[in-house]
C-alpha cells in the first residue's frame, strides 16, 4: 500500500535539533520502501511517498522523527484505480433513498 507522508518541523526546532535529525537520518534504515522523498524548497519539511504492507512499519518508521517533525500520513492510490472505486461508492450512495 502507498502512503503520502507530509512532514513539517515542529515549532520548537533549533539549530541543534536540526543537526541531530540529519545525523540520525544518515544512519537510519527505514522499515518501509521510499518511492520518493522530497524536501520543500523553503526548508520547512517535505513529502515522502512510501510503500508498506504494514501500518506497524509506518508507525515504527516515523516514530524516531516525532521529536523533530509533525506528520500527516495518508493512504494514497493511483487516480486510475481511484476513479472506479469512487464511482462505485457514489453509485451506492445514490441508490439509497
N, C-alpha and C positions, 0 to 999 in steps of 0.2 A: 504494500500500500504506500502511496505517496503522501507526503505531508509538506506543507509550506510552514516554515518556522520564521516568523518575523521577530527580530530581536533589537532592542534599543538599550543603551546604557542606563543604569539606574541613576537617579538624581544625585546620589552621594558619591559618584565616581570621582576618583582623584588620579593624579599622575601616577602615584604609587600603585593603585589598584589596576590602572590600565596596563602598566608594565607587568604586573603579576598575572593578569589574564593572558597576555601574549606569551609569557613564559610557560604557563600551563598549556596553552593551545599547541605550542610547538612540541610538547611531549605527550600529547593526548592521542589515544587510539579510540575513535568513536565506535559505539556498538551498533551502528547502522551505516548505510551507504549514503554518502553525499552524492546527489546527482548534479547539484550546483550549490555554490555558496558565494554570495556577492556582498561586498561591503558597500554601504551607501557612500556616495562621493563626498558628503559633508562629514563623514566620520561618526555619524550618530546611529550606529548599528548596521543592520543588514537583513538579508533574507537568504534562507537556505532551503533548498528542495532536497528532502531526504526520503529514502525508501527503507521501510521496515515492515516486517510481518508481525511485530510485537510492540504493543503500547509500552510494555515494560522497558524495552530498549530505548524508546523515546524518552521516558522518564529518567532512566539511567544516563542517557546521553546529555540531557540538558541540565541535570542537577548540579554538576560541578560549576556551571556558569551562572547559577541563580544569584550568587553574591554580586555579580558584575552586571547582569543584564535582566531586563524584563522580557518575557517570552509570550508569544501568541502562536500556538501550534494548531494547525487546521488540516484535516484530511483534504486532499485535492484529487481531481481526476481530469483526464483529457476531455476537452469540450465535446469531441466526437462521441464519447461514451456518456457524457453528462446529459446531452440534449435528449436522447431517447428515454433516459431514466426520468428526467423532469417531465417529459410529455406523458409518460405513464402515470406519474404522480398527479399531474394536473388533470388527466383524464379521469382518474379515480375520484378526485375532489369534485369535479364537475358532475359525476354520476350520483353523488349523494345529495338528496333533496331534503 
